[in-house]
Amino acid sequence: SGMITVRTAAAGRESIPVSLRVWDFDMPVQGNLVTHTWDDVETYARFYNLDLYPLDWYFRLCDLLLKNHLNPGFAGYNYVKLEPEADGQYDFSNTEKVLKFCIERGLTRFSIIQLRKGKYTPEEEAKIYPFIKAYADFLRQHGWLDEALVELWDEPLLHEWPDVKARAQRIRAIAPDLKLQIFASEGPFAFWSEESKTSGARDLIDIWAPVPPIESPETQAEGGEIWTCQVTPNDGWQ
């Protein structure tokens, strides 16, 4: 309760008593809408002519995004080391700091790795899959695995499906509870088609980001996620 006092040059001063009942509630830390952004710190570092974007600067960026219920999608990717240390163990110390900071502020989705379009060499695979397994084990120990995902393949074409499927199955074998996400809408990747069921795509992919966006209540009812994707031009585009 209190008083509101209004003063004007013509009417002088008037006071109005005010009594309010304020319901006790807190705004939720997590938003209802799952979001994901490509907040690549290498781009920020180039902008500032830095070799490495400072960790405390990134915390400020994450804080700003999360206050507006936007997930910094590369929170689990920006400061992670893909190569193990000399003892064969992976150093997730900076990643742990970033994820702890962000999850306390409502982070609900983040990438652990963005796998490229096309095949990897056997030498590359020998590095990538042990990293994914170690990372998934690290997240599982901290209770953060539900928020994590692997960006499996960017906009695969129909003839690439056997390779996409083999990659997805390999990750399923080493980290069965890790979510797999894909940007695609052709052939078996059209999650609304019967072909996606018969090809096995629907059983392997957890998160679909079709272009153009399409609703699929059936997919969501089965536990899948549907994203809508918005991409803005970058310095690699004409």
N, C-alpha and C positions, 0 to 999 in steps of 0.2 A: 504494500500500500504506500501511497505517497501523494504528493501534490504536483500538479503541472501549473506553472505560472506563465502567463502570456502577457507581454507588454507591447503596446502599440503607441505611436505618437498621438493618434486621434482618440482612442478609447481608454488610454491609461493602462492600468494593471488589473488583471483578473486571475484568480487562482481556482483551480478545479481539482477536487479530490478524486483520486483514482485508486480502485481496489481490484487486484487481479488474482486469479487462482492459476498458478503455473503447474502444469502436470510434470511429474518427475520422470524424465526419460533421457536417454543418451542416444546421440546419433550413432549408428553402427559404424564400426571401423571398416568392415568389408562392405563393398557395394553388392547389390543383387545381380548386376550385369557383369559378367566376366569379360575383361578386356585384355589386350595384349599389344605392346608397342615394340618397335625395333629401335630401341634407344642405344645405338652402337656408340660406345665411348671413343672408338678410333676416329670417328667423324668429328667428335667434339675436340679431341686432341689435335687433329689437323687444323681445325679452325683457330685454336689458340697457339699453334706452332709448338706443340708439346709432344714429347715422345710418349708420355703416359698421362692420361687424364687423372687428376688427383682424386683419391678415394673420397676425401671429405667433400669435394665438389659434387661427386656423384651422389653422395648421401643427400645433398640439398636438392638435387634434381629429382631423386626418388621421392623425397618428402613432398615436393610440390605436386608430382604426378599423383601420388597416393591420396593426398588431401582432396583431390578432385576425382577419386575413384578410377584412376587410370593406372593399370599395372605396368611398371617398367619391365617389359618382357625379357630383356637381356640381363636382368639382375643376377641371374645364375650363370651367365655366359661371359660377361664383360671382363671379370677379373680372375677367371679360372685358368689354370695351367693344364694344357692338354698332355704334356709330357710328364712322366713320373720323375721323382727325385733319384739321386744316385742309389738310394736304398730300395728303389722299386715302388715306393709309396707316393701317392699323389698329395700335393699340397693344396688343401681346400680352405686354408686359413682366411684368406681375404674373402672368398666366397661365403664362408660361414658368417663373417661380419656383415656382409651386404644382405644376405638372406634373412638373418636375424633382425636386422634393422627394418627391412621391408615387410616381413611377415607380421611383425608387431604393429605395423601401420596398415595392414589390410591386404597385402599381396596375395592374389589367388591363382595366378598363372605366370609361369616363367619358363623359358627355354633353357635346357642344359647344353644343347649343341644344335647348330644349324647345319644339317648334312647337305652336301651339295647335290645338284642335279647331275646324274651320270654315275658311272661306276668308279669305285676306288681300286687302286692297285692292291695286290696282296700285302705289300709293305705298309700301305696306308691303313688297310683294314686291321693289321696287327697292332696298330696304335689306337685306332678309333674304338673298337669294341671293348678292349680292356678298360679304356677310359670311361665309357658309358657304364659298364658294370660297377667300377669303383665309385663313380659318382652316384649311381642309384643306391648302392650300399650306404654311402655317406648320408644321403637324404633320408633313407629309411631309418637310420639310427637316430636322426634328429626329428623324425615325424613330419618331414616336409615333402615326401614323395608325391602325395596327392596333388600338389600344386604344380608339379614339374611335367615337362613334355619334351619330346624330341621332334624337331622339324625334320620330317623324314625325307622329303624329296619335293623340289619346287616344280609345280605344274607338269607332272609327268604326262607323256603321251601314251596312247594305247599300247604301242609296241614295247614300251619300257616297263610294262606291268610285271613281267617275270622278275626283273631286277629289283623293282620296288618291293615286290612280295618277298623275295629272298632276303632283302635287307630288313624288312619288318619282322620276318620270322626269326632272324638271327637275334634281333634285339629282344623279341619276346622270350627267346630261350634263356638269355642271360639276365633279363630284368622284366619278368612277366607283368609286373604291376606298374610299369612306366608307360605313360600315355604317349601315343604316336599321333602326330598331326600332319595334315597334308593340304596343300593348295592345289585343287584340281577340279575339273568338271567333265572330263571326257571319258568315254568308255566305262570301264569298271569303277572309275573314280567318281562317276555320277552316282552319289549315294542314294538317289531316289529311284535308280533303275534296278531291275531284276538282275542285270548282269553283275552289279556290285555284290549281290548275294552269292551267285554261282561261282564267281571268280575268287571268292574269299576275302575281297577287299573290306567288306562290311565287318568281318570278324577281326580284322587286323588293325583297322584305323579307328581311333577313338574320337578324333576331332577333325571335322571337315570344314574347309574354308573355300566354298565354291565361288566362282565368278561367272556370271552375276549371282548375287545372293538369292537363295531359294529356301523357302520354309520346308521343314520336314518334321512334323510332330512325331511321326513313327520312329524316326532315328533317335530323337530325344527321349521318347518313351523307352527305347531299348538301352538307354544310358549313354548315347553318343552326344557330342556337342556340335552345334552348327555355328560357325562364325561368319560374319560378313567382313569383307576385306576392303580396305581403302589404301591405295598406294599412291604416294605423291612422287613426282620426278626427283631424281637425285643427279649428282654430277656425272654419273655414268650414262645418262640418257641424253638423247638429242631432243 
